[in-house]
């Protein structure tokens, strides 16, 4: 194959139950000129075996293996091997719709001012079926830097296709972060003021939320988010000073939603109170924040609805990825 148009980076750690589905979604892409780099991050299950099957039958697939180092480390390792000018990210338990790469690559080819393309997303259950939930990807504010301080509108780590030159400009994914490494990268890009984020309104990605991933550490998530917000603030202090209280309100709102999804209603109530104290106006101006407030106040009912929507009965015995900066 000649030089690929886009390099798809697939970090993989003990995802044998899901990897085949992700890689099949790449085989079914209408864009044929891609390379898929599966980064085995120290797996001990069938991850390597499954990836090798695709490598043997399709020269566009390749596998690299490294000691376990986390999501950022795996992404960076894949990017180092990438040949294309465009980089796509795909977590090994998510999948693309068939026109995902075609749509995003055409946009990047057509508009040199666009640095990152992403789309709306379906949220799928553990068994791969679509839930009633989705991610629109709509920014809250006109300024992408301010909007990213409020919410990761890109949505999740399988959604973006971006120009490789962004790595040269702002650096790689931060391997010191335990979570929120994707929004940290987007914030660094937005701070340059050089690149546009383009949203495709059609859902071209399927993001899997697994019931086994609902026992995440919200306190650790909060530490990472605070670190990312403070780093962004220090880079653009004058611009972001007026927006910092609102950014923290959105952060606490998001963490409250995660705590509720994970079943900790007391923690969710504490976090939603912190959001109210930081900037209560988000509950008047943002419908999703208002819904979160109502859900926390009606926590026994809403917790049951969330878990039924994610179909707990289909839980597979595979370690779940941490729900990070996804804007549920």
C-alpha positions, -999 to +999 in steps of 0.1 A: +000+000+000+012+035-008+014+061+020-019+059+039-042+088+041-049+084+079-033+063+106-058+048+131-043+043+166-060+015+187-046+012+223-055-022+236-052-036+271-071-068+279-099-061+254-102-095+238-139-095+242-143-063+221-113-058+199-126-079+169-157-057+167-136-025+166-112-038+139-141-051+118-155-016+119-122-005+103-123-032+076-158-019+067-147+017+062-155+033+029-121+050+030-096+022+020-063+042+023-057+038+060-033+020+083-045+006+116-019+004+144-030-018+173-009-010+204-009-040+228-002-023+261+008-054+281-023-075+277-026-110+292-058-121+275-065-129+238-059-093+226-026-102+208-041-133+192-071-114+178-049-085+165-026-109+147-054-125+128-062-091+113-026-084+105-022-118+087-052-112+064-049-074+058-016-056+053-031-024+065-032-037+101-001-039+122+006-048+159+031-033+182+036-046+218+049-027+247+049-030+285+018-017+302+020+021+305-015+034+302-036+050+276-015+080+268+016+059+266-001+035+241-014+063+220+020+080+218+037+047+209+012+043+180+017+078+168+054+073+167+049+045+142+022+063+121+030+072+085+000+093+076-005+131+079-038+125+097-042+107+130-074+089+141-080+075+176-101+044+183-104+028+217-104-010+213-139-014+228-156+013+206-163+012+168-167+035+138-196+038+114-186+030+078-182+066+066-163+079+097-129+082+081-142+093+047-162+121+062-134+134+084-106+131+060-125+149+033-131+178+057-094+180+066-085+179+029-110+206+020-104+231+048-068+238+059-080+259+089-096+228+105-072+209+128-096+185+145-127+168+131-151+148+152-188+138+151-218+131+172-218+096+188-241+068+196-238+053+231-238+016+229-243-010+257-219-037+268-235-061+243-230-037+214-266-026+210-274+011+209-288+027+241-312+056+240-284+079+250-261+098+226-235+125+225-242+155+203-207+171+205-222+206+205-198+232+221-214+253+249-195+284+240-183+300+207-146+301+218-133+265+217-109+272+245-136+284+268-160+257+257-134+230+264-129+244+299-166+238+304-170+204+287-151+181+265-173+185+235-152+161+214-168+136+238-145+106+241-112+091+230-125+074+199-139+104+181-113+127+167-093+127+135-066+154+136-036+167+117-003+151+128+014+186+129-006+193+160+017+169+179+047+189+167+030+221+178+017+212+213+034+179+222+021+144+228-005+131+251+006+136+287+016+103+302+016+116+337-022+120+337-042+091+349-073+104+330-085+135+311-054+132+288-075+138+257-091+170+269-057+182+281-045+177+245-075+195+230-070+224+254-034+228+243-045+228+207-072+254+214-048+276+233-027+281+201-056+300+185-046+285+151-069+256+146-106+251+142-126+222+157-152+209+132-182+189+143-200+165+120-236+164+133-242+129+121-233+102+147-203+084+131-189+067+161-202+043+187-190+048+222-194+018+246-203+023+282-198-009+301-215-017+334-182-031+347-168+004+343-192+021+367-171+017+398-145+042+387-126+064+412-144+098+410-119+113+434-090+104+411-109+118+382-114+150+401-077+154+407-069+149+370-096+173+359-084+200+383-048+195+371-059+199+335-080+230+343-052+247+362-027+239+335-050+255+309-056+285+331-019+291+336-013+290+298-041+316+292-046+333+325-060+366+312-084+350+288-097+324+311-099+343+344-136+352+341-146+317+331-129+297+358-157+295+384-181+283+356-155+258+345-154+243+380-192+243+381-193+222+350-166+199+363-185+192+395-217+187+375-199+161+353-184+144+384-218+143+400-232+126+369-204+100+370-210+093+407-247+089+401-240+065+371-216+046+394-243+043+421-229+066+447-258+089+453-243+106+484-212+116+465-233+128+436-253+150+459-222+165+475-207+172+440-239+188+427-239+211+457-203+222+449-214+229+413-242+251+427-218+270+448-193+275+420-218+289+395-254+281+398-262+298+365-252+266+346-285+250+358-305+279+343-287+281+309-276+245+301-304+219+298-280+190+304-269+205+337-305+210+348-312+174+339-282+163+360-295+183+389-329+167+387-314+133+383-294+137+414-324+150+434-343+119+422-313+097+426-330+063+435-352+064+403-326+078+380-299+054+391-321+025+382-330+040+348-293+045+340-283+010+349-312-005+329-303+016+299-267+002+300-281-033+303-262-046+334-273-082+326-249-083+296-217-075+316-187-093+302-157-105+322-133-079+307-116-051+326-135-019+317-119+013+305-123+042+329-150+066+319-130+097+315-140+130+300-170+117+283-199+141+285-229+119+293 
